[in-house]
Amino acid sequence: MTDPYRILGVPVTADDEAIRAAYLAAIRNCPPERDRKRFERVRAAYEAVSSVRGRLSHALFDKSVPSPEDVLDAVVAGFQPRRVDERRLRRVLT
């Protein structure tokens, strides 16, 4: 699974209300009739981090390998032509 925080567009430190608001906004923008695959990704991301227990479980146990699309999305999301710092490179590669 990709990073649920990135899918929902919230920081890792977001609380329950912020995560729920981001989830509702995301499903309003992309209902299942329009793009079923994206809707399912948003729903799965919300289910993964919707509770404190889920966020802790995700932080401790999610070691899934990112797909090539996930890596490209992570790189392109904040791309600005500049020297790559080691911390960002490690985050993309792990």
N, C-alpha and C positions, 0 to 999 in steps of 0.2 A: 504494500500500500504506500502511496505517496504521503507526503507530510500533510496531515489533516488541517493543521493550522494555516498552511499556505493555501490549501484549497478553499478554506472558509475566509481567508484574508484577515486573520486575527493574529496578534502576537501570542507567543507561548505563555505569557503571563495573564492572558485574558481570563475573566471570570465567567461564571455560568450565563449571566445575562448577556454579556458581549458575544459569547459563542452562539447563544440562541438567536440573538438579533442578526448576526451574520448569516446563520443558517436560513432564517426566514427570508432575508433579503436575497440570498442566492437561489432559493427555490422559486421565489417570485420572478426572478430574472430568467430562470430556465426551468419551466415546468416540464413534467415528464412527457407530455405530448409533443414538445418541441425537440428535446434532445434527451432521450432516455439514458444514454450512457453517462452524460455529464450529471444528470439528476442523481443517478445511482452513486456516482463518485462523491457528490456533495452529501448525500444521505449517509453513506458509509463513513465519511469523515466526521460528520456530526455525531454519529453513534459511537465513534472511537473516543471522542473527547467531550461528550456532553455532560459527564459527571466528574467529580473529583477523582473517584476511583478509576474511571476510564482514562483520565489524563495521566494518572500515576502509572497505570498499567501500560499505557502507550510509551511513556518515558522510559520505563524499565525494561520492557520486553519486546518492543517492536524493532526487530532487526532485519526487516525485509529488504531485499536487494532492489534498488530503484531500477526502473526500466530506462532504456535510452531516452525515451520521451521525457521522463521525469528529470533526468540529468540536463537535457536541453532546456526544459522549462526553468529549472533552477538557475541555469547560467544566463539565459536570456532575460529573466525577470528583472534583474538589476544591472544589466549590462551598460557600462560606460567605458569607452576606451581609456584604459589606464593600466598601470602595473598591477598584477594580481598579487594580493597578499596571501601569505601561507595559510592563514586561518580560513579564508574563503575557499581556497583550493581544497583543503582537507574536508570542508563541509560538503562540497560538491562531489568529491570522490568517495566519501563514506556514506 
